[in-house]
Amino acid sequence: MQPEFWSKMLPHLFSADWYIGVWAVVTAVLLVFVRLKAKDIAAWFAGPPADRSLTALRSSRRRLSILYTLFTTFISIFPLWGMFGTVKALVALDLSGELTAVREHFFEALTSTAWGIIFAIIFKILHAWLVAHDAEEALARSGRFLDLREPAAAGRREEA
């Protein structure tokens, strides 16, 4: 993309579209926590059997499940934030006023849509590249392990 595109877009991310920037920071933090928690579970399996606590594994698995669900949900909400910004900017239009004000609100509508799409794409790629395999593998492996150790609890989970 052209430098002109970014020079127009970046100021809006920190002003009119600030909520999308904040959402991106929170999503990046969630990405880091998901990776760390998936590594904790992998380390639990790599550690000596004497040091393994089923309570610690259950706790790590529960936290990873919550964090991973939040992370994937946050990614899916980026386009909605973009649409929200578009609607917000278009509702603020005063078509009876000066054309300069109309252009500014219309540009704001377009930048919020663009930021929602840009961040959705970035985080979907990061999800596929950095998180999905490790997190899903950690959840599946720990789930199978706990089901083997606690067959009665596994039966109750299947009934629910």
C-alpha positions in Angstrom: 0.0 0.0 0.0 1.1 3.5 -0.7 2.7 5.7 2.1 -0.1 8.2 1.4 -2.7 5.7 2.5 -1.0 5.1 5.8 -0.3 8.8 6.4 -4.1 9.4 6.1 -5.1 6.3 8.1 -2.8 6.4 11.1 -3.9 9.8 12.6 -7.5 8.4 12.6 -6.5 5.3 14.5 -5.5 7.4 17.5 -8.3 9.9 17.3 -11.6 9.1 15.7 -11.1 5.3 15.6 -9.3 5.1 19.0 -11.6 2.3 20.2 -10.4 0.0 17.4 -6.8 0.8 18.4 -7.6 -0.1 22.0 -9.3 -3.3 20.9 -6.2 -4.2 18.9 -3.9 -3.7 21.9 -6.2 -5.8 24.1 -6.4 -8.5 21.4 -2.5 -8.5 21.2 -2.3 -9.0 24.9 -4.7 -11.9 24.7 -2.6 -13.4 22.0 0.5 -13.3 24.3 -1.4 -14.9 27.2 -2.8 -17.6 25.0 0.7 -18.5 23.8 2.1 -18.5 27.3 -0.7 -20.6 28.7 -0.3 -23.1 25.8 3.4 -23.3 26.6 2.6 -23.9 30.3 0.5 -26.9 29.3 3.3 -28.2 27.0 5.8 -27.7 29.8 3.5 -29.6 32.2 3.7 -32.6 29.9 7.4 -32.3 29.3 8.2 -32.1 33.1 9.0 -35.1 35.3 5.9 -37.1 36.3 6.6 -36.5 40.0 6.2 -32.8 39.5 2.8 -33.0 37.7 -0.3 -31.8 39.5 -3.6 -32.6 38.0 -5.0 -29.5 39.7 -2.4 -27.4 38.0 -3.2 -29.0 34.6 -6.9 -28.5 35.1 -6.4 -24.8 36.1 -4.1 -24.2 33.1 -6.5 -25.9 30.7 -9.4 -23.8 32.0 -7.5 -20.6 31.7 -6.3 -21.4 28.2 -9.8 -22.3 27.2 -11.2 -19.0 28.4 -8.3 -16.9 26.9 -8.4 -18.7 23.6 -12.2 -18.2 23.4 -11.8 -14.5 24.2 -9.0 -14.1 21.6 -11.0 -15.7 18.8 -14.1 -13.7 19.8 -12.1 -10.5 19.8 -10.8 -11.2 16.3 -14.3 -11.7 15.0 -15.5 -8.4 16.5 -13.0 -6.2 14.6 -15.3 -5.9 11.5 -18.2 -5.0 13.8 -16.1 -2.2 15.3 -15.4 -1.0 11.8 -19.1 -1.0 11.0 -19.9 0.8 14.2 -17.4 3.5 13.3 -19.0 3.8 9.9 -22.5 4.2 11.3 -21.3 6.6 14.0 -19.6 8.9 11.4 -22.5 8.7 9.0 -25.1 9.5 11.7 -23.0 12.6 12.6 -23.3 13.9 9.0 -25.0 17.2 8.6 -25.9 17.3 4.9 -27.3 20.8 5.3 -23.9 22.1 6.4 -20.6 22.9 4.6 -19.2 20.3 2.2 -15.9 20.1 4.1 -17.6 18.8 7.2 -19.4 16.2 5.1 -16.1 15.0 3.6 -14.5 14.7 7.0 -17.3 12.5 8.4 -17.4 10.4 5.3 -13.6 9.9 5.5 -14.0 8.9 9.2 -16.6 6.4 8.2 -14.2 4.9 5.6 -11.2 4.8 8.0 -13.1 2.9 10.7 -14.2 0.3 8.2 -10.7 0.0 6.9 -9.2 -0.4 10.4 -11.8 -3.0 11.3 -10.9 -5.0 8.2 -7.1 -4.5 8.5 -7.0 -5.7 12.2 -9.3 -8.6 11.5 -6.9 -9.8 8.7 -3.8 -9.2 10.8 -5.1 -11.1 13.8 -6.6 -13.9 11.7 -3.1 -14.4 10.2 -1.5 -14.3 13.7 -4.1 -16.7 15.0 -3.4 -19.2 12.3 0.4 -18.7 12.4 1.1 -18.4 16.1 -1.8 -19.6 18.2 -4.2 -22.0 16.7 -2.1 -25.2 16.5 -0.5 -24.8 19.9 -3.6 -23.7 21.8 -5.9 -26.3 20.2 -3.3 -29.1 20.6 -2.8 -28.1 24.3 -6.5 -28.1 24.9 -7.0 -31.5 23.2 -4.0 -33.2 24.8 -4.8 -32.0 28.3 -8.5 -32.9 27.8 -7.6 -36.5 26.7 -5.2 -36.8 29.5 -7.7 -35.6 32.1 -10.4 -37.8 30.7 -8.2 -40.9 31.1 -7.3 -40.0 34.7 -10.9 -39.0 35.6 -13.3 -41.2 33.7 -16.3 -40.4 35.9 -15.8 -36.6 35.4 -15.5 -37.2 31.6 -18.9 -38.9 31.6 -20.5 -36.0 33.5 -19.0 -33.5 31.0 -20.4 -35.5 28.1 -23.9 -35.5 29.6 -23.9 -31.8 30.2 
